[in-house]
Amino acid sequence: MESFGLEIRGHQAQLLERIDEQEDRGKIMADVTQGKLTGHALIQSYLKTLTTQPGVYRMLDEAGRVLYVGKARNLRARVANYARPTGHSARIARMIQATHSMMFLTTRTETEALLLEQNLIKQLKPHFNVLLRDDKSFPNILVTKDHPYPQIRKHRGAKREKGNYYGPFASASAVNRTLNHLQRVFLLRSCTDSVFSSRTRPCLLYQIKRCSAPCVGRISQTDYAALVEDAERFLQGRSTQIQARLAQEMEAAAEALEFERAAALRDRIRALTAVQSSQSINPRGVAEADVIAVHIEGGQACVQVFFIRANQSWGNRDFYPRTGSGAEEPEVLEAFLGQFYADKTPPRLILLSHAIENADLMTELLSERAGRKVEIAVPLRGEKAELVANAARNARESLARRLSEDAAQARLLEALAEAFGLDRVPRRIEVYDNSHIQGAHAVGGMIVTGPEGFVKSQYRKFNIRNADLSPGDDFGMMREVLTRRFQRLLKEDPDRSGETWPDLLLIDGGAGQVAAVVETLEDLGIEDIPVIGVAKGIDRDAGKEEFHRPGRPPFALPRNSPVLYFIQRLRDEAHRWAIGAHRAKRAKAIGATPLDEIPGIGAARKRALLTHFGSAKAVSRAGLEDLKAVEGISAAMAQRIYDFFHSGG
């Protein structure tokens, strides 16, 4: 399956290369000099040059920005639909009216067109397309297979380590909850290999009956392997077999007067029963599926996804895709499927709340990505329909909460604009803070908020690079952070046509920090972004903050002001983000050794050297033959390490 995934990714790269080649050679059938033709008339003018092959089309506005990316089984027939002057929804009519040019690319198959469409949507983020804005990976449970006593732990990201993976789980909390159950029932170790090898007596997890202590020989390798096998059976949905066998073993132990062993087995049976009773939705007839439902209201959509694996519910997650200015449920679901499974392996069955237009095409694409057959269904009755109804109810309730939160957020932004005399209600607020200890490991942090709350995908960290700054020079740090931030904005979006330019800057600091920020922006030619400094007031108490704006005296807000609470929350989030970045940088520096400076020494070789010699200093004193004796260190690498410490290398 992994090799198949590589093949698909290679195919995607080839498609994008074909776009670049054809654009470079001017072979794309686009004419951006169509005179004054726009809308229907413009689209009509392209029809005579189009073929009936499958392909992808792009609609562009007057400035050349992509409005919409679409696929077609038959390019000419599909584009002809847009050439009609009537019969369109309000959303499509607005899109046609704004179209000043189009671009086309033919493909060999319709599946290839769908794949290319999803790549372009992700890359270009067109205004009228449905866009999935949360593409985080999902965690899995990993049972390692590279150790005599396998470890069980949470895993996120590429599956490069040797072992068996179970998932996906909807969230880290869902994985942690399952791992907690597995520890109670199967007593598997969760410690790292280095901790395992260094233990001389059992840890606390053994004392509270959450681990069998294989690190100090409290269980044989054969018995531990049996526990691992049972845990994997549970993750595969075969828990009833385990429970029956445990009951037989408990009875046998009791008859043999092995009461301590019988009591331990009894505790494991109770823990397993508690796990089964705590799982809310465990369908009997659905072994593996993603249940996906959408609810649209007020121009916003919520897509709810439930993960069913091994006849167990492994959690659910809600998504709020951008609806492309009014897309309906089938279009939202189809776009969601294409983007959601772009970097995730689809399950064997996908249950939907609404039928999608190109179900056969999407089935073919997802089957290719999975390397096996994938079924897409819209159940109407039975257990599967109940699962979809439950997901739809969750989507409806989640969207209602989201709309309520958005309304409250909108009111806060309006009140903030009024309190500070802003010309308009800000849609993007950037909050900046610095963190350091006497100038050491200095980091600047930026958080972003707007009508939909915190936009965590837009958060940024800035390692302070200027070595000439005096320790603790907050003004200098803020200048560096703002300079780097806005120089990049000026380079990437000089016309401010995107959504990354802020409407308001909040700075953690007083008049001095505000003056430094304003001066920095003016040096870059930016004079129209409001800046507000949030300074701690008397006794540094929350509620006594003073606010600073350029050219105005400082002022305070009433202690019970919702705007004050809102700003405090923003400042605290910026502080949390900045201090987290600082702590991570400091921890990395503390863990650094001279070994990090040797070319070719990565994490694995560094760990092997430290495990063998005990410290970096001992490595520096080791002889050449001693270095060669370390597992994973070749003769050439040993010579390089030896030369580094003895020749100043």
VENDA-V961012 format. One record per residue. N is the residue number from 1. RES is the residue in three letters. OMEGA is omega in degrees with one decimal (999 if undefined). BURIAL is # if it has 16 or more other C-alpha atoms within 10 Angstrom, else .. D_FIRST is the distance of its C-alpha to the first C-alpha in whole Angstrom. Layout:
<<N	RES	OMEGA	BURIAL	D_FIRST> <N	RES	OMEGA	BURIAL	D_FIRST>>
This chain:
<<1	MET	179.7	.	0> <2	GLU	179.4	.	4> <3	SER	177.6	.	5> <4	PHE	177.7	.	5> <5	GLY	177.6	#	6> <6	LEU	179.3	.	9> <7	GLU	179.4	.	10> <8	ILE	-179.9	#	11> <9	ARG	176.8	.	12> <10	GLY	178.1	.	14> <11	HIS	177.4	.	15> <12	GLN	-179.5	#	17> <13	ALA	178.4	.	19> <14	GLN	179.4	.	20> <15	LEU	-179.0	#	21> <16	LEU	176.4	.	23> <17	GLU	179.1	.	24> <18	ARG	176.8	.	26> <19	ILE	-177.5	#	28> <20	ASP	-178.2	.	29> <21	GLU	-177.1	.	30> <22	GLN	177.7	.	32> <23	GLU	-179.8	.	33> <24	ASP	-177.6	.	35> <25	ARG	179.2	.	36> <26	GLY	-175.9	.	38> <27	LYS	176.6	.	36> <28	ILE	-175.7	#	35> <29	MET	178.4	#	37> <30	ALA	179.6	#	39> <31	ASP	-176.1	.	42> <32	VAL	177.7	.	43> <33	THR	-177.1	.	47> <34	GLN	-179.0	.	47> <35	GLY	-177.2	.	51> <36	LYS	179.2	.	51> <37	LEU	174.7	.	49> <38	THR	173.3	#	47> <39	GLY	-175.2	#	45> <40	HIS	-177.6	#	46> <41	ALA	178.2	#	48> <42	LEU	-178.0	#	45> <43	ILE	178.4	#	42> <44	GLN	-177.2	#	45> <45	SER	-179.8	.	45> <46	TYR	-168.5	#	42> <47	LEU	-176.0	#	41> <48	LYS	-178.8	.	43> <49	THR	-174.5	.	41> <50	LEU	177.0	#	38> <51	THR	177.2	.	36> <52	THR	179.1	.	34> <53	GLN	171.2	#	31> <54	PRO	178.4	#	28> <55	GLY	-178.5	#	28> <56	VAL	177.6	#	28> <57	TYR	176.5	#	31> <58	ARG	177.4	#	33> <59	MET	-173.7	#	36> <60	LEU	178.2	#	38> <61	ASP	-175.0	#	41> <62	GLU	-178.7	.	44> <63	ALA	179.8	.	43> <64	GLY	177.5	.	40> <65	ARG	-178.5	#	38> <66	VAL	178.8	#	35> <67	LEU	-172.8	#	36> <68	TYR	172.8	#	33> <69	VAL	179.5	#	30> <70	GLY	177.4	#	29> <71	LYS	-179.6	#	27> <72	ALA	169.5	#	29> <73	ARG	-179.0	#	28> <74	ASN	-173.5	#	32> <75	LEU	-176.1	#	33> <76	ARG	-178.4	#	37> <77	ALA	-178.5	.	37> <78	ARG	-178.1	#	35> <79	VAL	178.6	#	37> <80	ALA	177.7	#	40> <81	ASN	-179.4	.	39> <82	TYR	-177.5	#	40> <83	ALA	178.2	#	43> <84	ARG	-177.5	.	45> <85	PRO	-177.8	.	48> <86	THR	174.8	.	47> <87	GLY	-179.1	.	45> <88	HIS	171.9	.	43> <89	SER	-178.7	.	42> <90	ALA	-179.3	.	43> <91	ARG	-178.7	.	40> <92	ILE	179.4	#	39> <93	ALA	177.6	#	43> <94	ARG	-179.3	.	43> <95	MET	179.4	#	40> <96	ILE	-178.3	#	42> <97	GLN	-177.7	.	45> <98	ALA	-175.4	#	43> <99	THR	177.8	#	42> <100	HIS	176.0	#	44> <101	SER	178.6	#	41> <102	MET	176.2	#	38> <103	MET	-174.5	#	35> <104	PHE	173.3	#	33> <105	LEU	178.0	#	30> <106	THR	178.2	#	29> <107	THR	-177.5	#	25> <108	ARG	-177.2	.	24> <109	THR	178.2	.	22> <110	GLU	176.4	#	23> <111	THR	176.8	#	19> <112	GLU	177.3	#	20> <113	ALA	178.9	#	23> <114	LEU	178.9	#	21> <115	LEU	179.8	#	18> <116	LEU	178.6	#	21> <117	GLU	-178.5	#	24> <118	GLN	177.6	#	21> <119	ASN	-178.0	#	21> <120	LEU	177.7	#	25> <121	ILE	-179.7	#	26> <122	LYS	-177.2	#	24> <123	GLN	-170.8	.	26> <124	LEU	-179.6	.	29> <125	LYS	-178.0	#	30> <126	PRO	-173.7	#	32> <127	HIS	-173.4	#	35> <128	PHE	175.9	#	34> <129	ASN	169.6	#	31> <130	VAL	-174.2	#	29> <131	LEU	175.0	#	27> <132	LEU	-172.8	#	25> <133	ARG	179.9	.	27> <134	ASP	-177.5	.	25> <135	ASP	179.5	.	22> <136	LYS	176.6	.	21> <137	SER	-179.7	#	18> <138	PHE	-178.8	#	19> <139	PRO	175.6	#	19> <140	ASN	169.1	#	17> <141	ILE	-179.9	#	19> <142	LEU	169.6	#	18> <143	VAL	-173.4	#	19> <144	THR	-179.7	#	19> <145	LYS	-178.2	.	19> <146	ASP	-177.7	.	21> <147	HIS	178.7	.	24> <148	PRO	177.5	.	27> <149	TYR	-173.7	#	27> <150	PRO	177.5	#	24> <151	GLN	174.4	#	24> <152	ILE	-175.4	#	23> <153	ARG	177.4	#	23> <154	LYS	178.8	#	22> <155	HIS	175.2	#	19> <156	ARG	177.5	.	18> <157	GLY	-176.9	.	16> <158	ALA	-176.4	.	13> <159	LYS	-176.3	.	12> <160	ARG	-176.1	.	13> <161	GLU	-179.6	.	15> <162	LYS	180.0	.	15> <163	GLY	178.4	.	15> <164	ASN	-177.4	.	14> <165	TYR	178.1	#	14> <166	TYR	-178.0	#	15> <167	GLY	5.3	#	16> <168	PRO	171.1	#	16> <169	PHE	-173.3	#	20> <170	ALA	-175.2	#	22> <171	SER	176.9	#	24> <172	ALA	-179.4	#	25> <173	SER	177.8	.	28> <174	ALA	177.0	#	26> <175	VAL	-178.6	#	24> <176	ASN	179.0	#	27> <177	ARG	179.4	.	29> <178	THR	177.6	#	26> <179	LEU	178.0	#	26> <180	ASN	176.9	.	30> <181	HIS	-178.2	#	30> <182	LEU	178.0	#	28> <183	GLN	-178.5	#	30> <184	ARG	-173.9	#	33> <185	VAL	-169.9	#	32> <186	PHE	171.2	#	30> <187	LEU	180.0	#	32> <188	LEU	-178.6	#	29> <189	ARG	175.9	#	29> <190	SER	-176.8	#	28> <191	CYS	177.7	.	30> <192	THR	-179.2	.	28> <193	ASP	-178.9	.	28> <194	SER	176.5	.	32> <195	VAL	179.4	.	33> <196	PHE	-175.5	#	33> <197	SER	-176.3	.	34> <198	SER	-177.7	.	37> <199	ARG	175.0	.	38> <200	THR	175.7	.	41> <201	ARG	-175.2	.	42> <202	PRO	179.0	#	40> <203	CYS	-176.5	.	39> <204	LEU	-178.8	.	40> <205	LEU	176.1	#	37> <206	TYR	-178.3	#	38> <207	GLN	-178.9	.	42> <208	ILE	175.3	.	40> <209	LYS	175.3	#	38> <210	ARG	-179.6	#	35> <211	CYS	-178.9	#	34> <212	SER	177.0	#	35> <213	ALA	175.4	#	36> <214	PRO	-177.6	#	34> <215	CYS	-178.4	#	35> <216	VAL	172.2	.	38> <217	GLY	178.3	.	38> <218	ARG	177.9	.	39> <219	ILE	-179.7	.	36> <220	SER	179.9	.	35> <221	GLN	179.7	.	31> <222	THR	-179.7	.	31> <223	ASP	178.9	.	32> <224	TYR	177.9	#	30> <225	ALA	177.5	#	27> <226	ALA	176.9	.	28> <227	LEU	178.8	#	28> <228	VAL	179.6	#	25> <229	GLU	177.9	.	24> <230	ASP	179.9	#	26> <231	ALA	-179.9	#	24> <232	GLU	174.1	#	21> <233	ARG	178.9	#	22> <234	PHE	-179.6	#	24> <235	LEU	176.3	#	21> <236	GLN	176.2	.	19> <237	GLY	-178.8	#	22> <238	ARG	-174.1	.	24> <239	SER	-178.8	#	27> <240	THR	176.8	.	30> <241	GLN	-179.4	.	29> <242	ILE	-176.5	#	30> <243	GLN	179.8	#	33> <244	ALA	-179.3	.	35> <245	ARG	178.0	.	34> <246	LEU	179.3	#	35> <247	ALA	177.8	#	38> <248	GLN	179.2	.	39> <249	GLU	179.6	#	39> <250	MET	179.4	#	41> <251	GLU	-179.9	#	44> <252	ALA	178.8	.	44> <253	ALA	179.8	#	44> <254	ALA	179.1	.	47> <255	GLU	178.8	.	49> <256	ALA	179.4	.	48> <257	LEU	174.9	.	50> <258	GLU	-170.0	.	47> <259	PHE	179.0	.	48> <260	GLU	177.1	.	46> <261	ARG	179.2	.	43> <262	ALA	179.4	#	43> <263	ALA	179.0	.	44> <264	ALA	177.9	.	41> <265	LEU	176.5	#	39> <266	ARG	179.9	#	41> <267	ASP	179.2	.	40> <268	ARG	177.9	#	36> <269	ILE	178.8	#	36> <270	ARG	179.5	.	38> <271	ALA	179.7	#	35> <272	LEU	177.0	#	33> <273	THR	178.9	.	35> <274	ALA	178.1	.	36> <275	VAL	-177.1	#	32> <276	GLN	-178.6	.	31> <277	SER	-177.7	.	35> <278	SER	-179.2	.	33> <279	GLN	-168.2	.	30> <280	SER	-175.4	.	32> <281	ILE	179.3	.	29> <282	ASN	-176.4	#	28> <283	PRO	-180.0	#	27> <284	ARG	-173.6	.	27> <285	GLY	-179.7	.	26> <286	VAL	-177.1	#	23> <287	ALA	-175.2	#	20> <288	GLU	179.9	#	17> <289	ALA	164.0	#	18> <290	ASP	179.3	#	19> <291	VAL	-171.1	#	23> <292	ILE	179.1	#	24> <293	ALA	-179.0	#	28> <294	VAL	172.3	#	30> <295	HIS	-178.5	#	34> <296	ILE	178.8	#	36> <297	GLU	177.2	.	39> <298	GLY	179.4	.	41> <299	GLY	178.2	.	39> <300	GLN	-179.1	#	36> <301	ALA	171.2	#	33> <302	CYS	175.6	#	31> <303	VAL	-179.4	#	28> <304	GLN	-179.0	#	27> <305	VAL	173.0	#	24> <306	PHE	-179.6	#	24> <307	PHE	176.4	#	20> <308	ILE	177.2	#	21> <309	ARG	178.2	#	18> <310	ALA	-179.7	#	20> <311	ASN	179.3	#	23> <312	GLN	174.4	#	24> <313	SER	-179.7	#	24> <314	TRP	171.9	#	23> <315	GLY	179.5	#	25> <316	ASN	-178.9	#	25> <317	ARG	176.0	#	26> <318	ASP	-179.4	#	28> <319	PHE	-179.5	#	27> <320	TYR	-178.3	#	30> <321	PRO	171.5	#	29> <322	ARG	-169.5	#	32> <323	THR	178.5	#	33> <324	GLY	176.9	#	34> <325	SER	170.4	#	37> <326	GLY	177.1	#	37> <327	ALA	179.9	#	34> <328	GLU	-170.3	#	34> <329	GLU	-178.9	#	32> <330	PRO	-179.6	#	29> <331	GLU	178.5	#	29> <332	VAL	-179.2	#	28> <333	LEU	-179.4	#	26> <334	GLU	178.1	#	24> <335	ALA	179.6	#	24> <336	PHE	-179.7	#	23> <337	LEU	-177.9	#	20> <338	GLY	-177.3	#	19> <339	GLN	-177.0	#	20> <340	PHE	-177.4	#	18> <341	TYR	178.1	#	15> <342	ALA	-179.2	#	15> <343	ASP	178.5	.	13> <344	LYS	178.6	#	12> <345	THR	-179.5	#	9> <346	PRO	176.8	#	12> <347	PRO	-179.2	#	13> <348	ARG	-176.7	#	14> <349	LEU	175.0	#	17> <350	ILE	-179.6	#	19> <351	LEU	-175.4	#	23> <352	LEU	176.7	#	25> <353	SER	-179.4	#	29> <354	HIS	176.7	#	29> <355	ALA	178.2	#	28> <356	ILE	-172.9	#	27> <357	GLU	-174.5	.	28> <358	ASN	-176.3	.	25> <359	ALA	-179.5	.	23> <360	ASP	-179.9	.	22> <361	LEU	179.5	.	20> <362	MET	177.1	#	19> <363	THR	179.4	#	17> <364	GLU	-178.9	.	16> <365	LEU	-178.3	#	15> <366	LEU	176.3	#	13> <367	SER	176.1	#	11> <368	GLU	-178.8	#	10> <369	ARG	-178.1	#	9> <370	ALA	-176.5	#	7> <371	GLY	178.1	#	6> <372	ARG	-177.0	.	9> <373	LYS	173.9	.	12> <374	VAL	180.0	#	14> <375	GLU	174.2	#	17> <376	ILE	-175.7	#	20> <377	ALA	173.2	#	23> <378	VAL	-174.3	#	27> <379	PRO	-179.1	#	28> <380	LEU	-179.1	.	32> <381	ARG	176.2	.	33> <382	GLY	-174.7	.	32> <383	GLU	-179.4	.	30> <384	LYS	177.8	#	28> <385	ALA	177.4	#	30> <386	GLU	177.3	.	32> <387	LEU	179.2	#	29> <388	VAL	178.7	#	29> <389	ALA	177.8	#	32> <390	ASN	177.9	#	32> <391	ALA	179.7	#	29> <392	ALA	177.7	#	32> <393	ARG	177.8	#	35> <394	ASN	178.4	#	33> <395	ALA	180.0	#	32> <396	ARG	-179.1	#	36> <397	GLU	179.1	.	37> <398	SER	-179.8	#	35> <399	LEU	177.5	#	36> <400	ALA	177.0	#	40> <401	ARG	-179.1	.	40> <402	ARG	179.6	#	38> <403	LEU	177.5	#	41> <404	SER	178.6	.	43> <405	GLU	179.3	.	42> <406	ASP	178.9	#	42> <407	ALA	178.1	.	46> <408	ALA	178.7	.	47> <409	GLN	179.2	#	45> <410	ALA	178.5	#	47> <411	ARG	178.8	#	50> <412	LEU	179.7	#	50> <413	LEU	177.2	#	49> <414	GLU	179.5	#	52> <415	ALA	177.6	#	54> <416	LEU	179.5	#	53> <417	ALA	179.7	#	54> <418	GLU	-177.5	.	57> <419	ALA	-176.3	.	58> <420	PHE	175.7	#	57> <421	GLY	179.7	.	59> <422	LEU	-178.6	.	56> <423	ASP	-179.2	.	56> <424	ARG	178.8	.	53> <425	VAL	-177.4	#	50> <426	PRO	175.1	#	47> <427	ARG	176.2	#	44> <428	ARG	177.8	#	42> <429	ILE	175.2	#	44> <430	GLU	-178.1	#	43> <431	VAL	-174.9	#	44> <432	TYR	176.3	#	45> <433	ASP	175.8	#	45> <434	ASN	176.7	#	46> <435	SER	178.7	#	45> <436	HIS	172.2	#	46> <437	ILE	-177.4	.	49> <438	GLN	177.2	.	52> <439	GLY	-177.4	#	50> <440	ALA	177.7	.	47> <441	HIS	-175.4	#	43> <442	ALA	-179.4	#	44> <443	VAL	171.1	#	42> <444	GLY	-178.9	#	42> <445	GLY	176.1	#	40> <446	MET	172.1	#	40> <447	ILE	-176.5	#	39> <448	VAL	173.7	#	39> <449	THR	-178.5	#	40> <450	GLY	-177.4	#	41> <451	PRO	-178.5	#	42> <452	GLU	179.0	#	38> <453	GLY	-178.6	.	39> <454	PHE	178.2	#	37> <455	VAL	-169.7	.	35> <456	LYS	177.3	.	33> <457	SER	-179.4	.	30> <458	GLN	178.2	.	33> <459	TYR	179.5	#	35> <460	ARG	173.7	#	35> <461	LYS	-178.8	#	37> <462	PHE	172.3	#	39> <463	ASN	-178.8	#	40> <464	ILE	-172.7	#	43> <465	ARG	-173.3	.	44> <466	ASN	-177.8	.	47> <467	ALA	-178.3	.	49> <468	ASP	-179.8	.	52> <469	LEU	174.7	.	52> <470	SER	178.5	.	55> <471	PRO	178.2	.	53> <472	GLY	179.9	#	53> <473	ASP	-177.4	.	54> <474	ASP	179.7	#	52> <475	PHE	-179.6	#	53> <476	GLY	178.1	#	52> <477	MET	-178.9	#	48> <478	MET	177.0	#	49> <479	ARG	-179.1	#	50> <480	GLU	-178.6	#	47> <481	VAL	-177.9	#	44> <482	LEU	178.5	#	46> <483	THR	-179.2	#	46> <484	ARG	-179.1	.	43> <485	ARG	-173.2	.	41> <486	PHE	171.3	#	44> <487	GLN	178.4	.	44> <488	ARG	177.8	.	40> <489	LEU	179.7	.	41> <490	LEU	-180.0	.	43> <491	LYS	-173.4	.	41> <492	GLU	-176.3	.	38> <493	ASP	-176.4	.	40> <494	PRO	-178.8	.	44> <495	ASP	-178.7	.	45> <496	ARG	-178.3	.	43> <497	SER	-179.2	.	42> <498	GLY	-177.4	.	39> <499	GLU	-175.3	.	38> <500	THR	176.8	.	38> <501	TRP	-178.1	#	42> <502	PRO	173.4	#	44> <503	ASP	-177.9	#	47> <504	LEU	174.0	#	48> <505	LEU	172.2	#	48> <506	LEU	-176.7	#	49> <507	ILE	175.5	#	50> <508	ASP	-178.7	#	50> <509	GLY	-176.3	#	54> <510	GLY	-173.2	#	57> <511	ALA	-178.6	#	59> <512	GLY	178.8	.	58> <513	GLN	179.9	#	55> <514	VAL	179.5	#	55> <515	ALA	179.3	#	58> <516	ALA	-179.8	#	55> <517	VAL	-178.8	#	52> <518	VAL	179.0	#	55> <519	GLU	179.2	.	56> <520	THR	-179.7	#	52> <521	LEU	179.8	#	51> <522	GLU	177.5	.	55> <523	ASP	179.2	.	54> <524	LEU	179.3	.	51> <525	GLY	-179.0	.	53> <526	ILE	-175.1	.	52> <527	GLU	-172.8	.	54> <528	ASP	178.3	.	53> <529	ILE	179.7	.	51> <530	PRO	178.7	#	53> <531	VAL	178.2	#	53> <532	ILE	175.5	#	53> <533	GLY	179.5	#	54> <534	VAL	-177.3	#	54> <535	ALA	175.7	#	56> <536	LYS	-176.0	#	57> <537	GLY	-178.3	.	60> <538	ILE	179.7	.	63> <539	ASP	177.9	.	62> <540	ARG	-179.1	.	58> <541	ASP	172.1	.	58> <542	ALA	-177.1	.	55> <543	GLY	179.5	#	57> <544	LYS	-177.8	#	60> <545	GLU	173.3	#	58> <546	GLU	-178.3	#	59> <547	PHE	-175.9	#	58> <548	HIS	172.3	#	59> <549	ARG	-176.9	#	58> <550	PRO	175.6	.	60> <551	GLY	-179.7	.	63> <552	ARG	177.7	.	64> <553	PRO	178.2	.	65> <554	PRO	179.3	#	63> <555	PHE	-179.5	.	63> <556	ALA	175.3	.	61> <557	LEU	177.5	#	60> <558	PRO	-174.4	.	61> <559	ARG	-179.1	.	60> <560	ASN	-177.2	.	59> <561	SER	175.0	.	57> <562	PRO	178.7	.	54> <563	VAL	178.4	#	53> <564	LEU	178.7	#	54> <565	TYR	179.7	#	51> <566	PHE	-179.5	.	49> <567	ILE	176.2	#	49> <568	GLN	179.5	#	50> <569	ARG	177.7	.	46> <570	LEU	-179.3	#	45> <571	ARG	-179.5	#	47> <572	ASP	178.2	.	45> <573	GLU	177.6	#	42> <574	ALA	179.3	#	42> <575	HIS	178.7	#	44> <576	ARG	-178.6	#	41> <577	TRP	-177.6	#	38> <578	ALA	-177.2	#	41> <579	ILE	174.8	#	41> <580	GLY	177.6	#	38> <581	ALA	179.4	#	37> <582	HIS	-179.3	#	40> <583	ARG	178.3	#	39> <584	ALA	179.5	.	36> <585	LYS	180.0	#	37> <586	ARG	179.8	#	40> <587	ALA	178.5	.	38> <588	LYS	179.8	.	36> <589	ALA	179.8	.	39> <590	ILE	-179.0	.	40> <591	GLY	-177.8	.	37> <592	ALA	176.4	.	38> <593	THR	175.9	.	39> <594	PRO	179.2	.	40> <595	LEU	-179.5	#	37> <596	ASP	-176.3	.	35> <597	GLU	-177.5	.	38> <598	ILE	178.6	#	37> <599	PRO	177.7	.	34> <600	GLY	178.4	.	31> <601	ILE	176.2	#	31> <602	GLY	-175.3	.	29> <603	ALA	-176.7	.	28> <604	ALA	-180.0	.	27> <605	ARG	177.3	#	30> <606	LYS	179.9	#	32> <607	ARG	179.7	.	31> <608	ALA	179.9	#	32> <609	LEU	-178.6	#	35> <610	LEU	178.0	#	36> <611	THR	-177.0	.	36> <612	HIS	-173.7	#	37> <613	PHE	176.7	#	40> <614	GLY	-179.6	.	41> <615	SER	178.1	.	41> <616	ALA	178.8	#	41> <617	LYS	178.3	.	45> <618	ALA	176.4	.	44> <619	VAL	-177.5	#	42> <620	SER	-178.4	#	44> <621	ARG	-174.3	.	47> <622	ALA	175.7	.	45> <623	GLY	-176.7	.	46> <624	LEU	-179.1	.	43> <625	GLU	177.7	.	43> <626	ASP	178.9	.	42> <627	LEU	179.5	#	39> <628	LYS	-177.3	#	38> <629	ALA	-178.3	.	38> <630	VAL	179.9	#	35> <631	GLU	178.6	.	32> <632	GLY	-179.6	.	29> <633	ILE	179.9	#	33> <634	SER	179.1	.	33> <635	ALA	-179.9	.	37> <636	ALA	179.2	.	36> <637	MET	177.5	#	35> <638	ALA	177.9	#	38> <639	GLN	-180.0	#	40> <640	ARG	179.4	#	39> <641	ILE	-178.8	#	39> <642	TYR	179.7	#	43> <643	ASP	-179.3	.	44> <644	PHE	-175.7	#	43> <645	PHE	-174.6	#	45> <646	HIS	179.3	.	48> <647	SER	-179.1	.	48> <648	GLY	-175.9	.	47> <649	GLY	999	.	44>>
